[in-house]
Amino acid sequence: MRLFQLSPSHVRNVLVLLFVSAVLLGATGVHAAVVAVATFDDDAEGWSGLACPNPGVCALGSTSLTIEHLAANGNPGGYIRTQDPSSDTAARVAPPVSFSSLFAPGQTLSFDVLVERNGGDGVYGSATAPLVTIETAGGTLVFATGDLPTIDGDWKHYDVPLFEDAGWQLASTSVRPLTPGEFDALFATRTRLTIISEWLNDSADLDTGGLDNITLSAIPLPGALPLLGAALLTLALRRRRPRG
């Protein structure tokens, strides 16, 4: 198949269109559209707690864990928190079906966390923590971070991409980076997503983990991009039109 070729004048037209589109995007400002949000101002909104084997691998088995709802001191308003279940397990939370059914590739999952120490030395036992895990048919997708919240500090915000990103790894028989395109294939077979709600795994650190403002968002296709696509298609068709 012979691909069309653009003349120098057409190339200049494309560059102008790209420039104009960039200006339009900068002028209008593209903001993420909120798909779902849990603010926990009134109750736990159907979220459930899980006690999973350290460091929070729920695919290896889990038991139910009580979620506590607090009406004040969130970020702002109410929030939810879990108590450290034991020295051998880690606490995590999972969304209700009404929230998880809205998951789609390309979205961003955001949330605020709070770490409160209830005894122990109050020192992290690991340099990283599994922020989000997604159980799939091919193993567990893990998004970990080394940017840990301050113990007994303020609320900390995280944004986790639900798309291909270097932060994702696959845990099955071993832990490894993902190959190109692997995230989307695994994400399509997901069975459960969980968010961290315990940060200190030392047996003496019976911490509580708070969560607030769990938000699912997506960046809509900017209005200028379809216009650019239409213009490029027009140029291609004009180039391919036979001369009379």
Buried (B, 14 or more C-beta within 10 A) or exposed (E): EEEEEBEEEBEEBBEEBEEBBEEBBEEEEBEBEEBBBBBBBEEBBEBBBBBBBBBBBBBEEBEEBEBEBBEEBBBEBBBBBBBBBEEEBBBBBBBEEEBBEEBEEEBBBBBBBBBBBBEBEBEBBBEEBBBBBBBBEEBBBBBBBEEBBEBEEEBBEBEBBBEBEEBBBBBEEEEEEBEEEBBBEBBEEBEBBBBBBBBBBBEEBBBBBBBBBBBBBBEEEBEBEEBBEEBBEEBBEEEEEEEE
